[in-house]
Amino acid sequence: MLCNDDAVVEIDECGAAITGFYLKEDGINPLSFELPLTQMSPTDGMVKSFKGHFLCLGRWGPPSTGELASGAVKHGDFATRRWQTSVGICESALDMSATSSVEGLRVKRRMVLDRQEPVLFVRESVTNINPLGRFYNMVQHPTIAAPFLNDSTRVFCNASRGFCQGERPAKARSYTEWPLGMSDNGNSVDLSMSNHPDNNVYSFVLGKQSKFGWIVAYSPAARLAIGYIWLRSDYPWVNFWQDWSNGKMRYRGLEFGTTGVHEPLHRIIEMGRSTILGEKTIRYLDAGEQVDTCYTSFLLRTERELEYVSDVAVSDKEIYVKTDREVYKIGVADKGNLF
């Protein structure tokens, strides 16, 4: 657990999921999501529930038949294994690491909660410990749920073109511009809203002119927003998962990563989908090679209800959130952690 005067971050050592990020004044936790094992397919190979914001590493989506038999699981097994933890460079920091012999990867993570603001900095390093290179994908999987998520919750993002994962075949795929999506039954969906019954995953690329990618989810009832900002070079794809049950949206995935194709790695290549919309959907990590990524998450309380968020930016090591009413400035104290 990481704390400052205003906020709390909770981490599950088994799976390293961020299961809580909330303000002390009300305790409303946007990351209250937990997917029971009973709702997962046997082909997922899962032995532990997905929670909060977890890391998909190795793959985004299911393993192949042979990989499943060898112990691989959906989204990679870093979300299921116990990570080692140690106190970081200060009281508000935490270092974590895990190694997967199945994936042949090692990951190290440093998490720092700003000393003054509800801002969380996360840096991760992934190393290929195999004697051979391998294809892989890496996706951050934050998912919001009730009470933060309800039919009035809005989602904003600087995505550009995208498609629905459920639509088949690939050649007939209909591309749309954010925030509109075309569902697999041909209906148009406004993905900035949370009141349209639709169980699908929608994937979008970020505009190539953007240095950063960002997502903000806002709950008018709570006057609270949770946001993410990251380097586009690290994660050029955003993926929005929607899960409905009994007339209500239970979960919304606000995912960002290296891919927009929810398939086993070999299928991405076999289907000729290693590049979509001019963006790679699979990456290669050479033997012994290391790749470093980072992102920043923040909470924002608003006095008045927001209609939209038009931009999130970093300038002079501060975060600016531009809305329909005003520009909110988050002046972080730990500026050295912000990209």
Phi, psi and omega in degrees: 000138175241140183219149162228194184295334187251331192225162178229138172240126179247136182232133175270115182298331177274098183104344177058025179287143170276103186266350178209134171212105188208161176276140182296331186295331181228341177072012179288117187253106179299332186264041182278004182301137169210124180259110182298151179300332181294342180264005180257153180281147175302334180285352175284335179071018188281145175236004182211145181290147169283141181221151167047235175250108180242166183259126171266116183221130188108310178202159169244106185119193186281157173281167173287172180300315180292322179295320178300317179294336180269002176107000178286152182229170178302135178067009180085149189273007175294336178281355181242340185267159180281130178266149173277140181234152175207154180295138183276207186286345178209177184296333183265016181239153179217132175256136180224154178205156178203150178231135179241115176290332178293314180278337184070032183229151172235137180233137174239138183229138169240126179244131179229121173269126181306145183294334186241325187251159175282067183231127182245126177256133180228127175237135181228138177240128181243130181238136175277113181265005176286156173283353178234157176289163180210152170279150182201169168220158184218119184226130171280132189236064172287138181225129180263154181210178180295152005275350178298319180272124173209186187289354177258356181294134181250153178230133181233150186195157175260037176289164176242256184268151181198190185202168178266131181296330185282347184285131179223150356279173185300323184292339180265009185297137178258119179272143181229168177255132177306137011263013182274139174233153176249112185289171182290349175258010174089002180276146176275136183233130173273103187283355174281347181256170180231030185237016180248112181301116185192117177258099183202171171239128180244134183239138182224149170268153173276149178302135184295341179280350184276133173282324182243153166253151178208150174223138174228129171250133186233130177254106180301323182297324181265351187052044186225139176236145168242134183226158176227141173221141186206169177282130179300327180297332176282311188223094183274355182247146170235142185227129184244110179262134177236131180233119180249146176204133179053042175077009179227148174281121180273320185221146170228118177274130178247069193266145176217138186187201186271356186215158172234022180239115185268070183217160171304150186303318182293330179290325178302317181286314183298325181277000181068033184245030178286347173221127177225137180054034178075012183235137178296146178242008179207146182235161182240134178237116184289165178302127179077356183284149179237140176235137182246136178224164177206159173206163178233135176242149182211157172248145181221121174267135179242143179284325180240157181292139179262146174268323181198162170243123185261340181196148169231129186219161175241126178214132182053038178062033175230152181261131178243129177244110183267122182241183178290340184256321185194176175254120178269132181248124177252100182273094186287146179277322183269068189296333181294345180268350187267085178055000000 
